[in-house]
């Protein structure tokens, strides 16, 4: 049986570059929320896309694990 990977480790479904960018945009979003910065409209769209991509990656990762069982 294959061990489940940590949800925070990069893999083929959600890369290290995607994780780094998501983290960067989340930090900007938090700053904007707290009134200490700005999240540009293009950044907001990119953040939404990355969140959706991460969610899809979780689903794909799960499906891949189920195939291995």
Secondary structure, DSSP 8 states (H G I E B T S, - for coil): ------TTS--SSS-HHHHHHHHHHHHHHHHHHTTSS---HHHHHHHHHHHHHHHHHHHHHHHHHHHH-
